[in-house]
Amino acid sequence: MDDQTIREGLYVTHFIQHRITSGYIQILDGAQSLPAFWAHPQIGSTFPGLVLIHGERGLNNQIRMRVRRFAELGYYVIAPELLTALSNADTLEARRAALRQSADSAILAALEVLRTHNRVNGKLGVVGWSVGGEIAFRMALTQPDLKAAVIFGGNPSPCLSQLHNDQVAIIAFYGDDDPEVLPTTLYKMWEELSHSKALWQMIVYPNVTNEFKDEDSPHYHAHYAADAWRRCVEFLHEILEPPAPSLRKSDVF
């Protein structure tokens, strides 16, 4: 059976999809229990693991949808809720500050769940959006067992001085009209990455902000969002090598 083209809105995936299980779980961050949303293939042996890191808008429907999409592609996926102490009444800036200050331990806890799970094969990656992209960048530079990091926006400045030759593979997506990330910062990031021996890609889309991939944003750009998703999927597929599903007779028609 040839690969099917699965079309979900503008997100086109040229892989046969896994049947998945998804839902809320609790993970331990020290003595604290944190809610998280996760999804994974129902059938198969072992799979690579991904931690998804949301931005200032929290663990919303878009993030949960992305958790499911990655699981359908053959990953064990966890997205912890990082803003449990805040409410929707808090400003976006307050939420960004909270994420920058306290999210790391929750992400490390989620990574530990994947490291110790008997159906995760040890190939781990992180994917982050907005401020979550900053956190994903930081994880890429501080967690040596990570294989891949996908960064959708966020300010890379705090991490640029830490780039080195043995970092994990990175793909990063930005808009060149983002008020939080100046073009000079993006150019400096490109310069630093160009001196790295690690696998990296950096894609900057013209005339859009960091919200080009957010379906609920007035700055959403359907073409760029679809292109970024395709590049992201292909990058992770190359690095983490998720297995294709085993087809049953009932799947062939």
Secondary structure, 3 states (H helix, E strand, C coil): CCCCCEEECCEEECCCCCCEEEEEEEEEECCEEEEEEEEEECCCCCEEEEEEECCCCCCCHHHHHHHHHHHHCCCEEEEECCCCCCCCCCCHHHHHHHHHHHCHHHHHHHHHHHHCCCCEEEEEEEEEECHHHHHHHHHHHHCCCEEEEEEECCCCHHHHCCCCCCCCEEEEEEECCCCCCCHHHHHHHHHHHHCCCCCEEEEEECCCCHHHHCCCCCCCCHHHHHHHHHHHHHHHHHHHCCCCCCCCHHHCC
